[in-house]
Amino acid sequence: MKVTEIRKRQFEGNNYTVHDLVITGTCSPETDTLEGLDSEAVEYSVDARLLVPKSHFSGTLFAEVPNRGTGSIDEDAANTTVAGMNKAKRGRGGFVDLAPLMKAGHAVLNLGWQNDVPLAAGKGFKLGSRFPVATKDGKPIQRYVRQEVNAASRFFGASRTFPVNGLIDLDYNLADNDSVRVFMRRFEEDKGVELPAAAVIVLGKRQVRIVSSTPVPESAIFDIHYLATDATVSGLGLVAYRDVLSYVKSGKFDVISPRHVVAFGVSQSARFLRTFLYHGFNADLGGLRVLDGVVNYIAGARRGDFTGIFNNAGAVSTQQFNKRIGDNNFPFAYATSTDAITGKTDGILHKYPPLLQPKIIHVDTDNDMSAGFGWLCTTQTDGKTPVDELDNVRHYFLAGLQHIPFFKPIIPGKRSSKGSSGVTLHYNTFLKASLLTMADWVDAIKLPPMSRYPTLADDSLVSLAVAQRLWPHIEGVPYSSVRNVPCHIIETVSKDVVVPAVVETYPVLTPPVNSDGNETCGVVHPAIQVPLGTYSGHSVARNGIQTFLEGEFIPFKTTRAERYDGSRLIDSRLSVEERYSASSYATQITAAAKKLVKEGFLLEEDIPTVTKFDKRAFGPVSKL
């Protein structure tokens, strides 16, 4: 393995150094079976950014998986402090505050892996890769592919936009311009209608234009089918992550030699880690354990298409879009279980003996329960039986939180609910504590808290019908019952068109709510324990589609009188004035935060953050 240092800089008062690296390795068909890997060994390169303490190294390296190329270590040399780095990350999707890890003397590595994020070699903030083209018998592989584009979505950095001018970037090069066929459907379950050839104009090897004389519905889905070529060996991202960390851990790496390696990822990155574990990559080529710990945040029960060629690593299934990409196939749980549809017995950790299994902290929000079918993390696919609990796995559920705070809804337009807004409570405070908890766990210092996640075993999972009956009466705000329903998918090619068939769906379960409409199971944010309204991690847009990443906050009425329209009750929830004064509220929410600190779910330094509230909820004259 070859390590090339692009630059090195001082960080945080010279107590840390940041190394920008390009790491080059090889992969052979004799050691790895990857789609698109031909008969000869190939070379790959990945970007790496390493944050190293100059003294008092704890011995633990946190290996973060960048989300679509974005990691938590900012590349700008001007940002030589944690505060400056965090400010730079805010607009880029950097989710993690590294200050607690640095204070504890841990090192952090951001490692590129994604096949469609180009190698940066120290230029720009994204971390990518350079992988060879997938070949068979020395020739680039060609294949009919299906690419889904939705009219409304602007999905992170992926080529998933449909601007007004109708331009669409293809994921892969066209092998045959005449092979392009486009079908449009309004909703996911609709049958697509093929557009006439005159409505589809091929502009180059990777771009087409769709011409429409009538307005396109905001929910419209375009299925683009074409014969593609020049895919890369995308599975090398998993190989690179395994081999680089094995090399770093072996003592051969000059910059740092950790005793423990802990992986962590958020959203797509957590799905990458679940895929990494499932395919057996946590055993290196010498049969040694690669990752000692894994912290997975907001993956739900999903994995991702990170191994197959002609994949779209940035895509994720939703209730309306990319439903059929296959990231929701069995297995879902870390423990071994039997699938109710296929009869297959499997699990994320099924391939490993106990000594090769990492310790795992898996955390989901309410949004990941509804959009990412998180209930299948603890429930067998029959919807009736809990999955066995593993001693090396902890599941935590963040009640009422949405996938990414402040994220604009994928679906334009307001929610169907009246008077609601997005949930602004952030999971990052819990993530900081989870990382430090894992550091103690792998170092045998302290065990983490026991799992707190919805399960059939304690009746914290119920059917949608039961949950709907428990929902309080709030005029104009119905219960959001729309879910991304998991299903078993088989893909076939018929007449040059890729046809993913939904074979059968799995039962849907959800956490129940109390009379305020709030969930009470799992790890409950202080602002939801002592609420000023209803917090839901899921919501529905006016067109009936789940808003994907966004939930809703429905504030309580300020006074009892506001709960009535004349003699008619319009809100069954108690008003703020019927619950607490501003002073008593401050006391209660602080007590709730301190309890979470004592239990190990929060850091004491974050108490002011999680107890901050808007005094206007208590009326214009309230004073503390």
C-alpha positions as CSV (number, residue, x, y, z in Angstrom):
1,M,0.0,0.0,0.0
2,K,1.4,3.4,-1.0
3,V,0.7,6.6,1.0
4,T,1.3,10.0,-0.6
5,E,1.1,13.1,1.6
6,I,-0.4,16.0,-0.3
7,R,0.0,18.5,2.6
8,K,0.3,18.7,6.3
9,R,-0.9,21.6,8.5
10,Q,-1.1,22.5,12.2
11,F,-4.5,22.5,13.9
12,E,-6.0,23.7,17.2
13,G,-3.0,25.6,18.6
14,N,-0.5,23.1,17.3
15,N,-1.9,20.3,19.4
16,Y,-3.1,18.4,16.3
17,T,-1.9,18.0,12.8
18,V,-4.0,17.4,9.7
19,H,-2.6,15.2,6.9
20,D,-4.1,15.2,3.4
21,L,-3.3,11.9,1.8
22,V,-3.8,9.8,-1.3
23,I,-3.7,6.1,-0.5
24,T,-3.2,3.6,-3.3
25,G,-3.7,-0.1,-3.1
26,T,-4.3,-3.2,-5.2
27,C,-7.1,-5.7,-5.4
28,S,-6.9,-9.1,-6.9
29,P,-9.6,-11.6,-8.1
30,E,-7.6,-14.2,-6.1
31,T,-8.6,-12.5,-2.8
32,D,-11.8,-10.7,-3.6
33,T,-14.8,-11.5,-5.7
34,L,-16.2,-8.2,-7.0
35,E,-18.5,-7.6,-9.9
36,G,-16.5,-6.1,-12.8
37,L,-13.1,-7.3,-11.4
38,D,-11.6,-9.2,-14.4
39,S,-8.8,-11.8,-14.3
40,E,-6.0,-9.4,-13.4
41,A,-5.2,-7.4,-10.2
42,V,-6.2,-3.7,-10.4
43,E,-5.0,-0.5,-8.7
44,Y,-7.2,1.9,-6.9
45,S,-6.7,5.3,-5.1
46,V,-8.7,7.0,-2.4
47,D,-8.5,10.4,-0.6
48,A,-7.8,10.5,3.1
49,R,-7.8,13.3,5.7
50,L,-6.3,12.4,9.0
51,L,-6.5,14.4,12.3
52,V,-3.8,13.3,14.7
53,P,-3.0,14.5,18.3
54,K,0.7,15.5,18.6
55,S,0.8,14.1,22.1
56,H,-1.4,12.1,24.5
57,F,-2.9,9.9,21.8
58,S,-5.6,7.7,23.4
59,G,-4.9,4.7,21.1
60,T,-8.3,4.9,19.4
61,L,-8.8,6.0,15.8
62,F,-12.2,7.0,14.7
63,A,-12.6,6.2,11.0
64,E,-15.5,8.3,9.6
65,V,-17.2,7.3,6.4
66,P,-17.8,10.6,4.4
67,N,-21.3,11.2,3.3
68,R,-21.3,11.7,-0.5
69,G,-17.7,12.8,-0.2
70,T,-18.2,15.1,2.8
71,G,-16.4,14.3,6.1
72,S,-16.2,16.1,9.3
73,I,-12.6,17.3,9.0
74,D,-12.6,20.5,6.9
75,E,-9.9,21.0,4.4
76,D,-9.5,24.7,4.6
77,A,-6.1,25.6,6.1
78,A,-7.6,28.9,7.4
79,N,-9.8,26.9,9.7
80,T,-7.2,26.1,12.3
81,T,-9.6,25.7,15.2
82,V,-12.6,23.5,15.9
83,A,-14.9,26.5,16.0
84,G,-13.8,27.6,12.5
85,M,-14.0,24.1,11.1
86,N,-17.5,23.6,12.4
87,K,-18.6,26.9,10.9
88,A,-17.2,25.9,7.5
89,K,-19.0,22.5,7.7
90,R,-22.5,23.9,8.3
91,G,-23.4,24.5,4.7
92,R,-21.8,21.3,3.5
93,G,-23.4,18.5,5.4
94,G,-20.7,18.0,8.0
95,F,-22.7,16.6,10.8
96,V,-20.2,15.9,13.5
97,D,-18.6,18.1,16.1
98,L,-15.1,16.6,16.6
99,A,-14.2,18.7,19.7
100,P,-15.1,16.0,22.3
101,L,-13.0,13.4,20.4
102,M,-10.1,15.7,20.2
103,K,-10.3,16.6,23.9
104,A,-10.1,12.9,24.7
105,G,-7.0,12.5,22.6
106,H,-8.6,10.4,19.8
107,A,-7.5,10.5,16.2
108,V,-10.0,10.9,13.3
109,L,-9.7,9.6,9.7
110,N,-12.0,10.6,6.9
111,L,-11.6,8.1,4.0
112,G,-13.0,8.4,0.5
113,W,-14.8,5.4,-0.9
114,Q,-17.6,6.4,-3.2
115,N,-17.2,5.4,-6.8
116,D,-18.9,8.5,-8.3
117,V,-17.1,11.1,-6.2
118,P,-13.8,11.9,-8.1
119,L,-10.4,11.7,-6.4
120,A,-9.6,15.2,-5.1
121,A,-5.9,14.7,-4.2
122,G,-6.1,17.5,-1.6
123,K,-8.1,19.9,-3.8
124,G,-11.6,20.7,-2.5
125,F,-13.5,19.6,0.5
126,K,-14.9,16.3,-0.9
127,L,-13.0,13.0,-0.5
128,G,-13.4,10.7,-3.4
129,S,-11.8,7.8,-5.3
130,R,-10.3,6.6,-8.5
131,F,-11.4,3.1,-9.5
132,P,-10.8,1.2,-12.8
133,V,-13.5,0.5,-15.3
134,A,-15.4,-2.7,-14.9
135,T,-14.4,-5.2,-17.6
136,K,-15.0,-8.8,-18.7
137,D,-12.4,-10.5,-20.9
138,G,-10.6,-7.1,-21.1
139,K,-13.6,-5.2,-22.5
140,P,-15.8,-2.6,-20.7
141,I,-19.0,-4.2,-19.5
142,Q,-22.3,-3.0,-21.1
143,R,-25.7,-3.4,-19.4
144,Y,-29.2,-2.1,-19.6
145,V,-29.8,0.1,-16.6
146,R,-32.7,2.0,-15.1
147,Q,-32.2,5.5,-13.7
148,E,-35.0,7.1,-11.7
149,V,-35.3,10.9,-11.8
150,N,-38.0,12.8,-10.0
151,A,-39.2,16.2,-11.2
152,A,-39.1,17.9,-7.8
153,S,-36.0,16.5,-6.1
154,R,-32.6,18.0,-5.7
155,F,-30.9,15.1,-4.0
156,F,-27.6,16.1,-2.3
157,G,-24.7,15.9,-4.8
158,A,-26.1,13.2,-7.0
159,S,-27.4,13.7,-10.5
160,R,-31.0,13.7,-9.5
161,T,-32.2,17.1,-10.7
162,F,-34.9,17.9,-13.2
163,P,-34.6,21.6,-13.9
164,V,-37.1,23.7,-15.8
165,N,-35.1,23.1,-19.1
166,G,-35.6,19.4,-18.8
167,L,-31.8,18.5,-18.7
168,I,-31.0,15.2,-17.0
169,D,-27.5,14.0,-16.3
170,L,-27.1,10.2,-16.7
171,D,-25.3,8.2,-14.2
172,Y,-23.3,6.4,-16.8
173,N,-22.1,6.8,-20.4
174,L,-24.4,5.7,-23.2
175,A,-23.3,2.7,-25.1
176,D,-26.1,3.2,-27.7
177,N,-27.9,6.5,-28.1
178,D,-30.9,4.7,-29.7
179,S,-31.3,2.6,-26.6
180,V,-32.8,5.4,-24.5
181,R,-36.4,5.0,-23.5
182,V,-38.2,7.1,-20.9
183,F,-41.4,6.3,-18.9
184,M,-43.2,8.7,-16.7
185,R,-45.5,8.0,-13.8
186,R,-47.1,10.4,-11.3
187,F,-46.9,8.2,-8.2
188,E,-44.6,5.3,-7.3
189,E,-47.3,2.7,-7.6
190,D,-48.5,3.9,-11.0
191,K,-47.7,2.2,-14.2
192,G,-45.3,4.2,-16.3
193,V,-46.3,5.7,-19.7
194,E,-43.6,5.7,-22.3
195,L,-42.8,9.2,-23.7
196,P,-42.7,9.5,-27.5
197,A,-39.2,9.5,-29.1
198,A,-39.5,13.1,-30.1
199,A,-39.8,14.1,-26.4
200,V,-36.4,12.6,-25.5
201,I,-33.4,14.3,-27.0
202,V,-29.9,12.7,-26.5
203,L,-27.4,15.6,-26.1
204,G,-24.2,13.5,-25.4
205,K,-22.9,10.4,-23.8
206,R,-24.2,11.4,-20.4
207,Q,-27.1,13.8,-20.9
208,V,-30.6,13.9,-22.3
209,R,-33.3,16.5,-22.4
210,I,-37.0,15.8,-21.8
211,V,-39.3,18.1,-23.7
212,S,-42.8,18.6,-22.3
213,S,-45.4,21.0,-23.7
214,T,-47.5,20.7,-20.5
215,P,-46.5,21.2,-16.8
216,V,-44.9,18.3,-15.2
217,P,-46.5,17.2,-11.8
218,E,-44.1,17.9,-8.9
219,S,-44.4,14.2,-7.9
220,A,-43.6,12.9,-11.4
221,I,-41.1,10.1,-11.7
222,F,-39.1,9.6,-14.9
223,D,-37.7,6.1,-15.4
224,I,-34.8,6.3,-17.9
225,H,-33.7,3.0,-19.5
226,Y,-30.6,2.8,-21.6
227,L,-27.7,0.6,-22.5
228,A,-24.8,1.9,-20.3
229,T,-21.1,1.4,-20.3
230,D,-17.9,2.4,-18.5
231,A,-19.0,1.7,-15.0
232,T,-16.3,1.4,-12.4
233,V,-15.6,-1.5,-10.0
234,S,-17.7,0.2,-7.2
235,G,-17.1,-2.6,-4.7
236,L,-13.5,-1.3,-4.4
237,G,-14.9,1.3,-2.0
238,L,-15.5,-1.5,0.5
239,V,-12.2,-3.1,-0.3
240,A,-10.3,0.2,0.2
241,Y,-12.0,0.8,3.6
242,R,-11.0,-2.7,4.8
243,D,-7.5,-2.7,3.5
244,V,-6.5,0.9,4.5
245,L,-7.8,0.4,8.0
246,S,-6.1,-3.0,8.3
247,Y,-2.9,-1.3,7.1
248,V,-3.2,1.6,9.6
249,K,-3.9,-0.9,12.4
250,S,-1.0,-3.2,11.5
251,G,1.7,-0.8,12.8
252,K,3.1,-0.3,9.3
253,F,1.6,3.2,8.9
254,D,4.2,5.8,9.9
255,V,1.8,8.6,11.0
256,I,-0.2,6.7,13.7
257,S,-0.5,3.2,15.1
258,P,-3.9,2.7,16.9
259,R,-4.9,-0.1,19.2
260,H,-8.5,0.3,18.3
261,V,-10.3,1.4,15.2
262,V,-13.9,2.6,15.5
263,A,-15.9,3.3,12.4
264,F,-18.8,5.9,12.4
265,G,-21.2,7.1,9.8
266,V,-24.3,9.2,9.4
267,S,-27.2,8.3,7.1
268,Q,-25.7,7.1,3.8
269,S,-22.4,6.5,5.6
270,A,-24.1,4.3,8.2
271,R,-25.8,2.3,5.4
272,F,-22.3,1.8,3.9
273,L,-21.1,0.4,7.2
274,R,-24.0,-2.0,7.4
275,T,-23.2,-3.1,3.9
276,F,-19.5,-3.4,4.8
277,L,-20.3,-5.7,7.7
278,Y,-22.9,-7.7,5.8
279,H,-20.5,-8.7,3.0
280,G,-17.8,-9.9,5.4
281,F,-15.3,-7.1,5.0
282,N,-14.7,-6.8,8.8
283,A,-12.2,-9.7,8.4
284,D,-9.1,-8.6,6.6
285,L,-7.1,-10.7,4.2
286,G,-5.2,-12.1,7.1
287,G,-8.3,-13.1,8.9
288,L,-8.0,-10.4,11.6
289,R,-10.8,-8.1,12.8
290,V,-10.7,-4.7,11.1
291,L,-13.2,-2.6,13.1
292,D,-13.4,-2.9,16.8
293,G,-16.4,-0.7,17.1
294,V,-19.1,0.8,14.8
295,V,-21.3,3.8,15.5
296,N,-24.2,3.9,13.0
297,Y,-26.5,6.9,13.0
298,I,-29.8,7.2,11.1
299,A,-29.5,4.3,8.7
300,G,-32.8,2.7,9.7
301,A,-32.8,-1.0,8.7
302,R,-31.4,-0.2,5.2
303,R,-28.1,-1.0,3.5
304,G,-27.2,0.3,0.1
305,D,-26.1,-0.6,-3.4
306,F,-22.4,-0.2,-2.9
307,T,-21.1,-3.4,-4.4
308,G,-22.7,-3.8,-7.8
309,I,-21.5,-2.1,-11.0
310,F,-23.8,0.4,-12.6
311,N,-25.0,1.3,-9.1
312,N,-26.0,4.7,-7.7
313,A,-24.3,5.0,-4.4
314,G,-26.1,8.2,-3.6
315,A,-29.6,6.9,-4.0
316,V,-31.8,5.8,-1.1
317,S,-35.3,4.4,-1.3
318,T,-38.3,6.6,-0.2
319,Q,-42.0,6.1,-0.1
320,Q,-42.2,7.9,-3.5
321,F,-38.8,7.9,-5.1
322,N,-36.2,5.2,-5.8
323,K,-38.5,2.8,-4.1
324,R,-37.2,-0.1,-6.2
325,I,-33.4,0.3,-5.9
326,G,-33.1,-2.7,-3.6
327,D,-31.7,-1.2,-0.5
328,N,-34.6,-2.6,1.4
329,N,-34.1,-6.4,0.9
330,F,-33.5,-8.8,3.7
331,P,-31.6,-9.0,6.0
332,F,-32.3,-6.0,8.2
333,A,-31.2,-7.0,11.7
334,Y,-27.7,-7.5,13.0
335,A,-28.8,-10.8,14.6
336,T,-29.6,-13.9,12.5
337,S,-33.3,-14.4,11.6
338,T,-35.4,-16.1,8.9
339,D,-37.1,-14.1,6.2
340,A,-40.9,-14.5,6.1
341,I,-41.0,-14.0,2.3
342,T,-38.0,-16.0,1.0
343,G,-37.3,-18.4,3.8
344,K,-33.7,-17.3,3.8
345,T,-31.8,-17.3,7.1
346,D,-29.3,-14.4,7.4
347,G,-28.2,-11.4,9.4
348,I,-25.8,-8.4,9.1
349,L,-23.3,-10.2,11.3
350,H,-24.2,-13.7,10.2
351,K,-20.8,-14.3,8.5
352,Y,-18.6,-13.7,11.5
353,P,-17.5,-15.8,14.5
354,P,-17.8,-13.8,17.8
355,L,-14.2,-12.6,17.8
356,L,-14.5,-10.9,14.4
357,Q,-17.7,-9.1,15.3
358,P,-17.4,-5.4,16.3
359,K,-19.2,-3.7,19.1
360,I,-22.1,-1.7,17.5
361,I,-24.1,1.3,18.6
362,H,-27.0,1.8,16.2
363,V,-29.1,4.9,16.5
364,D,-32.2,6.0,14.6
365,T,-34.6,8.9,14.7
366,D,-38.3,8.7,14.4
367,N,-37.9,9.6,10.7
368,D,-35.7,6.5,10.2
369,M,-38.4,4.4,11.8
370,S,-41.0,5.6,9.3
371,A,-38.9,6.2,6.2
372,G,-36.2,3.7,6.8
373,F,-38.3,0.9,8.3
374,G,-36.3,0.9,11.5
375,W,-38.6,-1.4,13.3
376,L,-37.0,-4.3,11.3
377,C,-33.8,-3.7,13.3
378,T,-35.5,-5.4,16.3
379,T,-38.4,-7.3,14.7
380,Q,-38.4,-10.3,12.4
381,T,-40.0,-9.8,9.0
382,D,-43.2,-11.6,10.0
383,G,-44.0,-8.5,12.1
384,K,-44.8,-10.7,15.1
385,T,-41.5,-11.8,16.6
386,P,-38.7,-9.8,18.2
387,V,-35.2,-10.4,16.9
388,D,-32.7,-11.9,19.3
389,E,-30.6,-9.3,21.2
390,L,-26.8,-9.5,20.8
391,D,-24.5,-8.6,23.7
392,N,-22.2,-6.6,21.3
393,V,-25.0,-4.5,19.8
394,R,-26.9,-1.5,21.3
395,H,-29.9,0.0,19.6
396,Y,-31.1,3.5,20.6
397,F,-34.1,5.3,19.3
398,L,-34.3,9.2,19.3
399,A,-38.1,9.8,19.7
400,G,-39.7,12.5,17.6
401,L,-36.6,13.6,15.8
402,Q,-36.3,14.0,12.0
403,H,-33.5,12.8,9.8
404,I,-31.7,16.1,9.3
405,P,-32.8,19.2,11.1
406,F,-33.4,22.3,9.0
407,F,-33.4,20.3,5.9
408,K,-35.7,21.6,3.2
409,P,-38.4,19.1,2.2
410,I,-37.7,17.0,-0.9
411,I,-41.3,17.6,-1.9
412,P,-42.0,21.3,-2.6
413,G,-45.0,22.9,-0.9
414,K,-46.3,22.9,2.6
415,R,-47.2,19.8,4.6
416,S,-50.8,18.7,4.7
417,S,-51.0,19.7,8.4
418,K,-52.1,23.2,9.4
419,G,-49.7,25.3,11.6
420,S,-46.8,22.9,11.7
421,S,-43.1,23.4,11.0
422,G,-40.1,21.1,10.8
423,V,-38.4,19.6,13.9
424,T,-35.3,21.7,14.8
425,L,-34.0,19.5,17.6
426,H,-30.6,18.0,16.6
427,Y,-29.3,14.5,17.1
428,N,-25.7,15.7,17.1
429,T,-25.6,16.1,20.8
430,F,-26.5,12.4,21.2
431,L,-23.9,11.5,18.5
432,K,-21.1,13.2,20.4
433,A,-21.9,11.2,23.5
434,S,-22.3,7.9,21.5
435,L,-18.8,8.3,20.1
436,L,-17.2,8.7,23.5
437,T,-19.3,5.8,24.9
438,M,-18.0,3.6,22.1
439,A,-14.4,4.7,22.9
440,D,-14.9,3.5,26.5
441,W,-16.5,0.3,25.4
442,V,-13.8,-0.9,23.0
443,D,-11.2,0.0,25.6
444,A,-13.0,-2.0,28.2
445,I,-13.4,1.0,30.4
446,K,-17.2,1.1,30.7
447,L,-20.2,-0.6,29.2
448,P,-22.7,1.5,27.3
449,P,-26.3,1.9,28.4
450,M,-28.6,-0.9,27.6
451,S,-30.6,-0.7,24.4
452,R,-33.6,1.7,24.2
453,Y,-35.3,1.0,20.9
454,P,-38.9,0.2,20.0
455,T,-39.6,-3.6,20.2
456,L,-42.5,-6.0,20.3
457,A,-41.1,-7.4,23.6
458,D,-42.3,-4.3,25.6
459,D,-45.2,-3.2,23.4
460,S,-43.3,-0.2,22.1
461,L,-44.2,-1.2,18.6
462,V,-47.8,-1.2,17.4
463,S,-49.7,-1.2,14.1
464,L,-50.5,2.0,12.2
465,A,-54.2,1.5,13.1
466,V,-53.4,1.5,16.8
467,A,-51.1,4.5,16.5
468,Q,-53.7,6.4,14.7
469,R,-56.3,5.8,17.4
470,L,-53.9,7.1,20.0
471,W,-53.3,10.4,18.1
472,P,-54.8,13.4,19.8
473,H,-57.5,15.5,18.3
474,I,-55.8,18.5,16.6
475,E,-58.0,20.2,14.0
476,G,-56.2,20.3,10.7
477,V,-53.5,18.0,11.8
478,P,-54.3,14.3,11.0
479,Y,-52.0,11.4,11.9
480,S,-49.3,10.9,9.3
481,S,-49.8,7.3,8.4
482,V,-47.9,7.3,5.1
483,R,-44.8,5.1,5.4
484,N,-42.0,3.8,3.2
485,V,-43.1,0.2,3.2
486,P,-40.2,-2.3,2.9
487,C,-40.6,-4.9,0.2
488,H,-38.7,-7.8,-1.5
489,I,-37.5,-6.8,-4.9
490,I,-36.4,-8.8,-7.9
491,E,-34.9,-7.1,-11.0
492,T,-35.3,-8.4,-14.5
493,V,-34.6,-7.1,-18.1
494,S,-37.5,-7.4,-20.6
495,K,-37.3,-5.9,-24.1
496,D,-34.4,-3.7,-23.2
497,V,-36.2,-2.3,-20.2
498,V,-35.1,-3.0,-16.6
499,V,-38.2,-4.1,-14.6
500,P,-37.8,-4.2,-10.8
501,A,-40.7,-6.2,-9.4
502,V,-42.0,-5.7,-5.9
503,V,-42.6,-9.3,-4.9
504,E,-44.2,-8.8,-1.5
505,T,-44.2,-6.2,1.3
506,Y,-43.4,-6.6,4.9
507,P,-45.7,-5.6,7.8
508,V,-45.4,-2.0,9.1
509,L,-45.0,-1.2,12.7
510,T,-44.5,2.1,14.6
511,P,-43.9,3.4,18.1
512,P,-47.2,4.5,19.9
513,V,-47.7,8.1,21.1
514,N,-49.2,9.6,24.3
515,S,-52.0,12.0,24.6
516,D,-49.7,14.9,23.5
517,G,-48.9,13.0,20.2
518,N,-45.3,12.4,21.4
519,E,-43.4,9.1,21.5
520,T,-42.2,8.1,24.9
521,C,-40.0,5.0,24.1
522,G,-36.3,5.1,23.4
523,V,-34.0,8.1,24.3
524,V,-36.3,11.1,24.6
525,H,-34.9,14.6,24.1
526,P,-35.5,16.9,27.1
527,A,-37.6,19.2,24.9
528,I,-39.9,16.2,24.1
529,Q,-40.0,14.9,27.7
530,V,-41.1,18.4,28.8
531,P,-42.8,19.5,25.6
532,L,-44.1,22.7,24.2
533,G,-45.8,20.8,21.4
534,T,-45.9,17.6,19.4
535,Y,-42.8,16.3,17.8
536,S,-43.0,13.9,14.9
537,G,-40.1,12.7,12.8
538,H,-42.4,12.0,9.8
539,S,-45.0,14.1,7.9
540,V,-47.0,14.2,4.7
541,A,-47.0,16.8,2.0
542,R,-50.2,18.2,0.5
543,N,-49.9,15.8,-2.4
544,G,-50.1,12.8,0.0
545,I,-46.4,11.9,-0.3
546,Q,-44.2,11.3,2.7
547,T,-41.8,14.3,3.0
548,F,-38.8,11.8,3.4
549,L,-36.3,13.6,5.6
550,E,-38.6,16.0,7.4
551,G,-41.0,15.7,10.3
552,E,-43.3,18.2,11.9
553,F,-43.6,20.2,15.1
554,I,-47.1,21.2,16.1
555,P,-47.0,23.7,19.0
556,F,-49.4,23.6,21.9
557,K,-51.9,26.5,22.2
558,T,-50.6,29.1,24.6
559,T,-53.9,29.3,26.6
560,R,-56.8,27.1,27.4
561,A,-59.2,29.4,25.6
562,E,-57.3,28.9,22.3
563,R,-58.1,25.2,22.4
564,Y,-61.7,26.0,21.7
565,D,-63.6,27.6,18.9
566,G,-66.6,28.7,20.9
567,S,-67.7,25.6,22.6
568,R,-66.1,23.3,20.1
569,L,-62.8,21.6,21.1
570,I,-60.2,22.0,18.3
571,D,-57.1,20.7,20.2
572,S,-57.3,18.0,22.9
573,R,-53.8,18.7,24.1
574,L,-53.3,20.8,27.2
575,S,-52.2,24.3,26.5
576,V,-48.8,25.7,27.7
577,E,-50.5,27.7,30.5
578,E,-52.2,24.6,31.8
579,R,-48.9,22.8,32.1
580,Y,-46.2,25.1,33.5
581,S,-44.9,28.6,33.9
582,A,-41.7,29.6,32.1
583,S,-39.8,29.2,35.4
584,S,-41.2,25.7,36.2
585,Y,-40.6,24.7,32.6
586,A,-36.9,25.7,32.8
587,T,-36.6,23.6,36.0
588,Q,-38.2,20.5,34.5
589,I,-36.3,20.5,31.2
590,T,-33.0,21.0,32.9
591,A,-33.8,18.1,35.2
592,A,-34.6,15.9,32.2
593,A,-31.3,16.8,30.5
594,K,-29.3,16.1,33.7
595,K,-30.9,12.7,33.9
596,L,-29.8,11.9,30.3
597,V,-26.3,12.9,31.2
598,K,-26.3,10.6,34.2
599,E,-27.6,7.8,32.0
600,G,-24.8,8.3,29.5
601,F,-26.8,9.6,26.5
602,L,-25.7,13.3,26.7
603,L,-22.6,15.2,27.6
604,E,-22.8,17.8,30.4
605,E,-21.5,20.5,28.2
606,D,-24.6,20.1,26.0
607,I,-27.2,20.8,28.7
608,P,-27.5,24.5,27.7
609,T,-28.0,23.4,24.0
610,V,-30.8,20.9,24.7
611,T,-32.6,23.0,27.2
612,K,-32.8,26.2,25.2
613,F,-36.4,27.2,24.5
614,D,-38.4,30.1,23.1
615,K,-40.0,32.2,25.9
616,R,-42.7,33.4,23.5
617,A,-44.4,30.0,23.9
618,F,-45.5,31.3,27.3
619,G,-47.0,34.5,26.0
620,P,-45.7,38.0,25.5
621,V,-45.2,38.9,29.2
622,S,-43.7,35.8,30.6
623,K,-40.5,36.2,32.5
624,L,-38.0,33.7,34.1
